[in-house]
Amino acid sequence: MITTALLGLLAGIGIFLVACSMMSKNLETISSNGLKNLFAKAAKSRLVGVGIGAVGTAAIQSSGAITVMVIGFVNASIMSLEQAATIIYGANIGTTITGQIVALGFSGGGGISTTVLFSAFAGIGAFIILFGKSEKVKEVGGILAGFGMLFVGLSMMSSSMNSFAEAEAVENFLAMIRNPLLLVLIGTILTAIIQSSSVMTSVAITMVVAGLITLNQGIYLTMGSNIGSCVVALFAAIGASKNAKRTSLIHLFFNVGGVVFFMILSGILHVVSGGELSYGTIFADLFPHAPQLQLAMFHTVFNVITVLIFLPLTNGLIKVVRALIPEVEKVETEKKEELRLYYVDEHMLTTPFIAVQQTKNEIINMAEKSLQNFKLSLDIICNLNFDKKPEFEHREKELDFINKELVHFIVKLSKEQLSDQDHKFLSVAFHTISDLERVGDYAENIVEYADSLQSSGEGFSVSAVAEIQYMEEKVINLFDSCMAAYVNLDFDALHNAEKIEDEIDRITARMEDNHIKRMNEGICTPMVGAQYMSLASNAERIADHFMNVGKSIKEFA
């Protein structure tokens, strides 16, 4: 009997995990734009941050995913530690919704039980997935199927727990585990292994309902699950920036701090009441004859009170993590930045819709770097001043690195569950990245022309330099319009860029005519003229590649 019950428990946990994953991924895809807008408002106040964390977690049913998102934002320097802390606080409140759903599954008296009723959604969702026409409809089907499977898994876990409750050996063994610290440790370890505090809480609820463990035991297991949930965030911070590491520490200290506070309060209650009061007795009195609701409500109250304690202490907590992970002063010769991606990392693959937005931010960053090198290449060739050539070469290495690593990241991201628009964006992104990499190559050509001029002891005339600078101004204007189009999906900006592109074509033609005049007048030599014509051609091609970036919105907007 125990073997059968154990296998049933494993099957139930497996189905529950798959259900959570299905719900989470489909909810992420459907609510992606809403979540992006939510996170944009995180700077307003601490309470707003808490609300965003709670709503976001409730929406996608994964506090771990929200925490990893936040660490990614901090790593990319687009979210402050204070904003991150408040969202993490809220995520802990949002994750309690799963426990409430599980408690709902045990409600109902005669007739059809709530568990059976909700389990039917698995079949409804499956039919929608199979026969739905659009991706949106299929995503809704995925949510319903996941929701239904959650209760199928819950039913299997409940049946297994009832079987365990009938086994005297199991009951006696669990009765021996009464030490609160040991129960917290067990909850921590099990949650770290399965990487889901929601599953751990749900298992604890089914055990309490089956009478396999007491409410107090379930409470301490649930408290431990809060600490175990930090493992995902700690892994996400590996190899990330110092602020990202600080964010994962904030998450850890917040959860551990809440457990420590409630453990101390539990001891005080025990001493003051002479052993009469405990969390179990309090919540049993508040919600009589509903053990599933007793544990679910404790979990919610526990997280809400922890947030209320830490909210005014946020600045102090940030100071602590800054002290533990201090900024390291670098020697001047070591100040060169390491080659890295600024906005994306492997951990973001767990939240695909955020990874898509961060991919776009990485492309925008790459575009800025390519423009910087274009401007620097013209400065070098016009003035034949090579002081900044090392800076140019380092940035060119950065562009090559971003090109290679971002393509690898997009290949992996494309395999994840995404909306149709996000898939279109990623397919176009390959070409966009290639365009920007080519800009870097053409800028490199211009610096090579400067090397040739320096070697020959010649340079451009004053009028030639003025023409180059005018061309530079127009390319920068075109870049600004193209990026406005790309960032904001602004077709008016794209139309303006097309006008500037036509003007650049006319400027290039004039540069060729003026060059021939200077050649005829003996103002410049054939060697200098060849470099000038090559530069004009390269500048025009750079403008074409920037234009391709702007035009790409026609494919995915």
C-alpha positions as CSV (number, residue, x, y, z in Angstrom):
1,M,0.0,0.0,0.0
2,I,2.8,2.4,0.9
3,T,4.5,1.8,-2.5
4,T,1.3,2.5,-4.4
5,A,0.7,5.6,-2.3
6,L,4.3,6.8,-2.9
7,L,4.0,6.3,-6.7
8,G,0.6,8.1,-6.7
9,L,2.2,11.0,-4.7
10,L,5.1,11.3,-7.3
11,A,2.6,11.2,-10.1
12,G,0.4,13.8,-8.4
13,I,3.4,16.1,-7.8
14,G,4.5,15.6,-11.4
15,I,1.1,16.5,-12.8
16,F,0.9,19.5,-10.4
17,L,4.3,20.8,-11.6
18,V,3.4,20.4,-15.3
19,A,0.1,22.1,-14.6
20,C,1.9,25.1,-12.9
21,S,4.3,25.3,-15.8
22,M,1.5,25.2,-18.4
23,M,-0.4,27.9,-16.6
24,S,2.6,30.0,-16.1
25,K,3.9,29.9,-19.6
26,N,0.5,30.6,-21.2
27,L,-0.3,33.3,-18.7
28,E,3.1,34.9,-19.4
29,T,2.4,35.0,-23.1
30,I,-1.1,36.4,-22.8
31,S,-0.3,39.0,-20.1
32,S,3.2,40.0,-21.5
33,N,2.3,43.5,-22.6
34,G,0.3,44.1,-19.3
35,L,3.3,43.0,-17.2
36,K,5.7,45.2,-19.2
37,N,3.4,48.2,-18.5
38,L,3.2,47.2,-14.8
39,F,6.9,47.1,-14.3
40,A,7.2,50.5,-16.0
41,K,5.3,51.9,-13.0
42,A,7.4,50.4,-10.3
43,A,9.3,53.6,-9.6
44,K,6.2,55.5,-8.3
45,S,6.2,54.3,-4.7
46,R,7.1,51.3,-2.5
47,L,3.5,50.3,-2.2
48,V,3.0,50.4,-5.9
49,G,6.1,48.2,-6.2
50,V,4.6,45.7,-3.8
51,G,1.3,45.8,-5.7
52,I,3.1,45.2,-9.0
53,G,5.0,42.2,-7.5
54,A,1.8,40.7,-6.1
55,V,-0.3,41.2,-9.3
56,G,2.5,40.1,-11.6
57,T,3.0,36.9,-9.6
58,A,-0.7,36.2,-9.3
59,A,-1.0,36.7,-13.1
60,I,1.7,34.3,-14.2
61,Q,1.6,32.0,-11.1
62,S,5.4,32.0,-10.5
63,S,7.2,34.1,-7.9
64,G,10.4,32.6,-9.1
65,A,9.9,33.9,-12.6
66,I,9.1,37.4,-11.3
67,T,12.2,37.4,-9.1
68,V,14.4,36.3,-12.0
69,M,12.9,39.1,-14.2
70,V,13.7,41.6,-11.5
71,I,17.3,40.4,-11.2
72,G,17.6,40.7,-15.0
73,F,16.3,44.3,-14.9
74,V,18.7,45.2,-12.1
75,N,21.6,43.5,-13.9
76,A,20.8,45.6,-17.0
77,S,20.7,48.8,-14.8
78,I,17.1,49.6,-15.7
79,M,15.7,49.0,-12.2
80,S,17.0,50.3,-8.9
81,L,17.6,48.1,-5.8
82,E,14.7,49.8,-4.0
83,Q,12.3,49.0,-6.9
84,A,13.5,45.4,-7.1
85,A,13.1,44.9,-3.3
86,T,9.5,46.1,-3.3
87,I,8.5,43.9,-6.2
88,I,10.1,40.9,-4.5
89,Y,8.1,41.7,-1.4
90,G,4.9,41.7,-3.5
91,A,5.9,38.5,-5.3
92,N,5.8,36.7,-2.0
93,I,2.2,37.8,-1.4
94,G,1.2,36.9,-5.0
95,T,2.5,33.4,-4.7
96,T,0.0,32.6,-1.9
97,I,-2.8,32.6,-4.5
98,T,-1.8,29.0,-5.4
99,G,-2.4,27.9,-1.8
100,Q,-5.8,29.6,-1.8
101,I,-6.7,27.8,-5.1
102,V,-5.6,24.4,-3.6
103,A,-7.7,25.2,-0.5
104,L,-10.7,25.9,-2.8
105,G,-10.2,22.5,-4.3
106,F,-11.0,20.8,-1.0
107,S,-14.1,22.8,-0.4
108,G,-17.7,21.7,-1.1
109,G,-19.9,19.2,0.6
110,G,-22.3,16.9,-1.1
111,G,-22.7,16.5,-4.9
112,I,-19.9,17.1,-7.3
113,S,-16.7,18.1,-5.4
114,T,-14.9,21.3,-6.4
115,T,-11.8,19.2,-7.3
116,V,-13.7,17.1,-9.8
117,L,-15.5,20.1,-11.2
118,F,-12.2,22.1,-11.7
119,S,-10.4,19.0,-13.0
120,A,-12.9,19.0,-16.0
121,F,-11.2,22.2,-17.2
122,A,-8.2,19.9,-18.2
123,G,-10.4,18.3,-20.9
124,I,-12.0,21.6,-22.0
125,G,-8.6,23.2,-22.3
126,A,-7.2,20.1,-24.3
127,F,-10.1,20.4,-26.8
128,I,-9.4,24.1,-27.2
129,I,-5.7,23.5,-27.8
130,L,-6.4,20.8,-30.4
131,F,-9.2,22.5,-32.3
132,G,-8.4,26.2,-31.7
133,K,-7.6,28.2,-34.8
134,S,-5.5,31.1,-33.4
135,E,-2.6,31.1,-31.1
136,K,-4.4,33.3,-28.6
137,V,-7.3,30.8,-28.4
138,K,-4.8,28.0,-27.9
139,E,-3.0,29.9,-25.2
140,V,-6.3,30.3,-23.3
141,G,-6.8,26.5,-23.8
142,G,-3.4,26.0,-22.3
143,I,-4.3,28.0,-19.2
144,L,-7.6,26.1,-18.7
145,A,-5.8,22.7,-19.3
146,G,-3.1,23.7,-16.7
147,F,-5.8,24.9,-14.3
148,G,-7.6,21.6,-14.6
149,M,-4.5,19.5,-14.4
150,L,-3.6,21.3,-11.2
151,F,-6.6,19.8,-9.5
152,V,-6.0,16.4,-11.1
153,G,-2.6,16.4,-9.5
154,L,-4.1,17.7,-6.3
155,S,-6.6,14.8,-6.3
156,M,-3.9,12.2,-6.8
157,M,-1.8,13.8,-4.0
158,S,-4.8,13.8,-1.7
159,S,-5.6,10.1,-2.3
160,S,-1.9,9.2,-1.7
161,M,-1.9,11.2,1.6
162,N,-5.1,9.4,2.7
163,S,-3.4,6.1,2.1
164,F,-0.3,7.2,4.0
165,A,-2.6,8.3,6.9
166,E,-3.8,4.7,7.1
167,A,-0.3,3.4,7.4
168,E,0.6,3.3,11.1
169,A,4.4,3.3,10.4
170,V,4.2,6.5,8.3
171,E,2.0,8.2,10.8
172,N,4.3,7.3,13.7
173,F,7.3,8.5,11.8
174,L,5.8,11.9,10.9
175,A,4.5,12.3,14.5
176,M,8.2,12.2,15.7
177,I,9.1,15.2,13.6
178,R,7.9,18.0,15.9
179,N,10.9,20.2,16.2
180,P,10.0,23.5,14.4
181,L,13.6,24.2,13.2
182,L,13.8,20.7,11.7
183,L,10.4,21.2,10.0
184,V,11.6,24.5,8.6
185,L,14.8,22.9,7.4
186,I,12.9,20.0,5.7
187,G,10.6,22.6,4.0
188,T,13.6,24.5,2.8
189,I,15.4,21.5,1.4
190,L,12.4,20.0,-0.4
191,T,11.5,23.4,-1.9
192,A,15.1,23.9,-3.1
193,I,15.0,20.4,-4.8
194,I,11.6,20.9,-6.6
195,Q,12.2,24.6,-7.0
196,S,8.6,25.5,-6.3
197,S,7.3,26.8,-3.0
198,S,3.7,26.6,-4.4
199,V,4.1,22.8,-4.8
200,M,5.6,22.5,-1.3
201,T,2.7,24.5,0.2
202,S,0.2,22.4,-1.7
203,V,1.7,19.2,-0.6
204,A,1.6,20.5,3.0
205,I,-2.1,21.4,2.7
206,T,-2.9,17.9,1.4
207,M,-1.0,16.3,4.3
208,V,-2.8,18.5,6.8
209,V,-6.2,17.7,5.2
210,A,-5.4,13.9,5.3
211,G,-4.5,14.2,9.0
212,L,-1.0,13.0,8.1
213,I,0.6,15.9,9.9
214,T,-0.7,18.5,12.3
215,L,-1.5,22.1,11.3
216,N,1.6,23.3,13.2
217,Q,3.8,20.9,11.3
218,G,2.3,22.2,8.0
219,I,2.9,25.8,9.1
220,Y,6.6,25.2,9.7
221,L,7.0,23.3,6.5
222,T,5.4,26.2,4.6
223,M,7.7,28.7,6.4
224,G,10.7,26.6,5.2
225,S,9.3,26.6,1.7
226,N,9.7,30.4,1.6
227,I,13.4,30.1,2.3
228,G,13.8,27.3,-0.3
229,S,12.3,29.4,-3.0
230,C,15.4,31.7,-2.8
231,V,17.5,29.1,-4.6
232,V,16.2,30.0,-8.0
233,A,17.1,33.7,-7.5
234,L,20.5,32.8,-6.1
235,F,21.3,30.8,-9.2
236,A,20.0,33.6,-11.4
237,A,22.5,36.0,-9.9
238,I,25.5,33.8,-10.6
239,G,27.8,35.7,-13.1
240,A,25.6,38.8,-12.9
241,S,26.4,42.3,-11.9
242,K,27.0,43.3,-8.2
243,N,23.5,44.9,-8.0
244,A,21.9,41.7,-9.3
245,K,23.8,39.7,-6.6
246,R,22.5,42.2,-4.1
247,T,19.0,41.7,-5.3
248,S,19.2,38.0,-4.7
249,L,20.5,38.7,-1.2
250,I,17.6,41.0,-0.5
251,H,15.3,38.1,-1.5
252,L,17.1,35.7,0.8
253,F,17.3,38.1,3.8
254,F,13.6,39.0,3.3
255,N,12.5,35.4,3.4
256,V,14.8,34.3,6.1
257,G,14.0,37.4,8.2
258,G,10.3,36.7,8.0
259,V,10.8,33.1,9.2
260,V,13.1,34.2,12.0
261,F,10.5,36.8,13.2
262,F,7.7,34.3,13.2
263,M,9.8,31.6,14.9
264,I,10.7,34.1,17.7
265,L,7.0,35.2,17.9
266,S,6.0,31.5,18.2
267,G,8.3,31.0,21.1
268,I,7.0,34.1,22.9
269,L,3.4,32.9,22.3
270,H,4.3,29.5,23.7
271,V,5.9,30.9,26.9
272,V,3.3,33.6,27.6
273,S,0.3,31.2,27.1
274,G,1.9,28.4,29.1
275,G,2.0,26.2,26.0
276,E,-1.7,26.8,25.2
277,L,-1.2,29.1,22.1
278,S,0.4,28.3,18.8
279,Y,-0.1,29.4,15.2
280,G,-2.0,26.1,14.7
281,T,-4.5,26.8,17.5
282,I,-5.0,30.4,16.5
283,F,-5.8,29.6,12.8
284,A,-7.8,26.5,13.8
285,D,-10.0,28.8,15.9
286,L,-10.3,31.4,13.1
287,F,-11.2,28.9,10.4
288,P,-12.9,25.9,12.2
289,H,-13.5,22.7,10.3
290,A,-11.4,23.8,7.3
291,P,-7.8,22.6,7.8
292,Q,-7.0,23.4,4.1
293,L,-8.1,27.0,4.6
294,Q,-6.2,27.3,7.9
295,L,-2.8,26.6,6.3
296,A,-3.5,28.6,3.2
297,M,-4.6,31.6,5.3
298,F,-1.5,31.4,7.5
299,H,0.7,31.4,4.4
300,T,-1.0,34.6,3.2
301,V,-0.9,36.3,6.6
302,F,2.7,35.3,7.1
303,N,3.8,36.9,3.9
304,V,1.7,40.0,4.3
305,I,3.1,40.7,7.8
306,T,6.6,40.0,6.6
307,V,6.1,42.7,3.9
308,L,4.7,45.2,6.5
309,I,7.8,44.6,8.7
310,F,10.4,45.0,5.9
311,L,8.8,47.8,3.9
312,P,10.0,50.6,6.2
313,L,13.3,48.8,6.6
314,T,14.1,48.7,2.9
315,N,16.8,51.4,2.9
316,G,18.6,49.7,5.8
317,L,18.4,46.3,4.0
318,I,19.9,47.9,0.9
319,K,22.7,49.3,3.0
320,V,23.4,45.9,4.4
321,V,23.7,44.1,1.0
322,R,25.8,47.0,-0.3
323,A,28.2,46.5,2.6
324,L,28.3,42.7,2.1
325,I,28.9,43.2,-1.7
326,P,30.9,46.4,-1.9
327,E,32.0,48.2,-5.0
328,V,35.6,47.4,-5.9
329,E,37.8,50.2,-7.0
330,K,39.6,49.3,-10.1
331,V,43.1,50.3,-11.1
332,E,43.2,52.7,-14.0
333,T,44.8,50.2,-16.3
334,E,42.1,47.6,-15.5
335,K,39.1,49.9,-16.2
336,K,38.4,48.3,-19.5
337,E,35.0,46.8,-19.4
338,E,34.8,43.0,-19.8
339,L,33.1,41.9,-23.0
340,R,29.5,41.0,-22.0
341,L,25.9,41.3,-23.0
342,Y,24.3,44.2,-21.1
343,Y,20.6,43.3,-21.1
344,V,20.2,39.5,-21.6
345,D,21.5,36.4,-19.9
346,E,20.7,32.7,-19.9
347,H,18.4,33.0,-16.8
348,M,16.0,35.2,-18.8
349,L,15.0,32.2,-20.9
350,T,12.7,31.3,-18.0
351,T,10.7,34.4,-18.7
352,P,10.6,34.5,-22.6
353,F,8.4,37.6,-23.1
354,I,10.7,39.7,-20.9
355,A,13.7,38.1,-22.7
356,V,12.3,39.4,-26.0
357,Q,12.0,43.0,-24.7
358,Q,15.6,42.7,-23.3
359,T,16.8,41.4,-26.6
360,K,15.4,44.6,-28.2
361,N,17.2,46.7,-25.6
362,E,20.4,44.8,-26.4
363,I,20.0,45.6,-30.1
364,I,19.4,49.2,-29.3
365,N,22.6,49.2,-27.2
366,M,24.5,47.6,-30.1
367,A,23.1,50.3,-32.4
368,E,24.4,53.0,-30.1
369,K,27.9,51.4,-30.1
370,S,28.0,51.1,-33.8
371,L,27.1,54.8,-34.2
372,Q,29.8,55.8,-31.7
373,N,32.4,53.9,-33.7
374,F,31.2,55.5,-37.0
375,K,31.6,59.0,-35.4
376,L,34.9,58.1,-33.9
377,S,36.2,56.7,-37.3
378,L,35.4,60.0,-39.0
379,D,37.1,61.9,-36.2
380,I,40.2,59.8,-36.6
381,I,40.4,60.2,-40.4
382,C,39.5,63.9,-40.5
383,N,42.1,64.9,-37.8
384,L,44.5,62.0,-38.3
385,N,44.5,61.8,-34.5
386,F,44.9,58.2,-33.3
387,D,44.7,58.8,-29.6
388,K,41.3,57.2,-29.4
389,K,42.0,54.3,-31.7
390,P,42.3,51.8,-28.7
391,E,38.8,52.9,-27.7
392,F,37.6,52.3,-31.2
393,E,39.2,48.8,-31.3
394,H,37.7,47.8,-27.9
395,R,34.3,48.9,-29.1
396,E,34.7,47.0,-32.3
397,K,35.5,43.9,-30.2
398,E,32.4,44.6,-28.2
399,L,30.3,44.7,-31.4
400,D,31.7,41.4,-32.6
401,F,31.1,39.8,-29.2
402,I,27.5,41.1,-28.9
403,N,26.8,40.0,-32.5
404,K,28.0,36.4,-31.8
405,E,26.5,36.0,-28.3
406,L,23.1,37.7,-29.0
407,V,22.6,35.4,-32.1
408,H,23.2,32.4,-29.9
409,F,20.8,33.8,-27.3
410,I,18.1,34.4,-29.9
411,V,18.4,30.9,-31.3
412,K,17.7,29.5,-27.8
413,L,14.9,32.0,-27.1
414,S,13.2,31.2,-30.4
415,K,12.5,27.7,-29.1
416,E,10.5,29.0,-26.2
417,Q,6.8,29.6,-26.1
418,L,6.2,33.1,-27.5
419,S,3.5,35.1,-29.1
420,D,3.3,35.4,-32.9
421,Q,4.5,39.0,-32.8
422,D,7.5,38.0,-30.6
423,H,8.4,35.2,-33.0
424,K,8.3,37.7,-35.9
425,F,10.4,40.1,-34.0
426,L,13.1,37.5,-33.3
427,S,13.2,36.3,-36.9
428,V,13.8,39.9,-38.1
429,A,16.3,40.4,-35.2
430,F,18.9,38.2,-36.9
431,H,19.1,40.5,-39.9
432,T,19.0,43.6,-37.7
433,I,22.0,42.4,-35.7
434,S,23.9,41.6,-38.9
435,D,23.2,45.2,-40.2
436,L,24.7,46.7,-37.1
437,E,27.7,44.4,-37.2
438,R,28.3,45.6,-40.8
439,V,28.2,49.2,-39.7
440,G,31.1,48.3,-37.3
441,D,33.0,46.7,-40.2
442,Y,32.5,49.8,-42.5
443,A,33.7,52.1,-39.6
444,E,36.8,49.8,-39.3
445,N,37.4,50.3,-43.0
446,I,37.4,54.1,-42.5
447,V,40.0,53.8,-39.8
448,E,42.2,51.7,-42.1
449,Y,41.9,54.5,-44.7
450,A,43.2,56.8,-42.0
451,D,46.2,54.5,-41.4
452,S,47.0,54.7,-45.1
453,L,46.8,58.5,-45.1
454,Q,49.1,58.7,-42.1
455,S,51.6,56.3,-43.7
456,S,51.7,58.5,-46.9
457,G,51.9,61.7,-44.9
458,E,48.8,63.1,-46.6
459,G,45.4,64.2,-45.5
460,F,42.1,65.6,-46.6
461,S,41.6,69.2,-47.7
462,V,39.6,71.6,-45.6
463,S,36.7,71.5,-48.0
464,A,36.7,67.6,-48.1
465,V,36.6,67.5,-44.3
466,A,33.6,69.9,-44.3
467,E,31.8,67.6,-46.7
468,I,32.6,64.6,-44.5
469,Q,31.3,66.4,-41.4
470,Y,28.1,67.3,-43.2
471,M,27.6,63.7,-44.3
472,E,28.2,62.7,-40.7
473,E,25.5,65.1,-39.5
474,K,23.0,63.6,-41.9
475,V,23.8,60.0,-41.0
476,I,23.3,60.9,-37.3
477,N,20.0,62.4,-38.2
478,L,19.0,59.3,-40.1
479,F,20.1,57.1,-37.2
480,D,18.0,59.1,-34.7
481,S,14.9,58.8,-36.9
482,C,15.5,55.1,-37.5
483,M,15.9,54.3,-33.8
484,A,12.8,56.3,-33.0
485,A,11.0,54.2,-35.5
486,Y,12.5,51.0,-34.1
487,V,12.0,51.7,-30.4
488,N,8.5,53.2,-30.6
489,L,7.2,51.4,-33.7
490,D,6.8,54.9,-35.2
491,F,6.1,54.9,-38.9
492,D,6.2,58.7,-39.1
493,A,9.8,58.6,-37.9
494,L,10.5,55.9,-40.5
495,H,9.0,58.1,-43.2
496,N,11.3,61.0,-42.1
497,A,14.3,58.6,-42.2
498,E,13.5,57.7,-45.8
499,K,13.6,61.4,-46.7
500,I,17.0,61.7,-45.1
501,E,18.2,58.6,-46.9
502,D,17.4,60.2,-50.2
503,E,19.3,63.3,-49.2
504,I,22.3,61.2,-48.2
505,D,22.3,59.7,-51.7
506,R,22.3,63.2,-53.2
507,I,25.2,64.3,-50.8
508,T,27.2,61.2,-51.9
509,A,26.8,62.2,-55.6
510,R,27.9,65.8,-54.8
511,M,30.9,64.5,-52.9
512,E,32.0,62.5,-56.0
513,D,31.5,65.6,-58.2
514,N,33.4,67.9,-55.8
515,H,36.2,65.3,-55.5
516,I,36.7,65.2,-59.3
517,K,36.9,69.1,-59.3
518,R,39.6,69.0,-56.6
519,M,41.5,66.4,-58.6
520,N,41.4,68.5,-61.7
521,E,42.5,71.6,-59.7
522,G,45.4,69.6,-58.2
523,I,44.1,70.2,-54.6
524,C,44.2,66.5,-53.8
525,T,46.3,63.6,-55.0
526,P,44.9,60.4,-56.6
527,M,45.8,58.4,-53.5
528,V,43.9,60.8,-51.2
529,G,41.1,60.9,-53.7
530,A,40.8,57.1,-53.6
531,Q,40.5,57.1,-49.8
532,Y,37.9,59.9,-49.9
533,M,35.7,58.1,-52.4
534,S,35.9,54.9,-50.4
535,L,35.0,56.8,-47.3
536,A,32.0,58.4,-49.0
537,S,30.8,55.0,-50.2
538,N,31.3,53.4,-46.8
539,A,29.3,56.2,-45.1
540,E,26.5,55.7,-47.6
541,R,26.4,52.0,-46.9
542,I,26.4,52.7,-43.1
543,A,23.3,54.8,-43.7
544,D,21.7,52.0,-45.7
545,H,22.3,49.5,-42.8
546,F,20.8,52.0,-40.3
547,M,17.9,52.4,-42.6
548,N,17.4,48.6,-42.6
549,V,17.1,48.7,-38.9
550,G,14.3,51.2,-39.1
551,K,12.5,49.4,-41.9
552,S,12.5,46.2,-39.9
553,I,9.4,47.4,-38.0
554,K,7.4,46.7,-41.2
555,E,8.0,43.0,-40.5
556,F,6.9,42.7,-36.9
557,A,4.9,45.9,-35.8
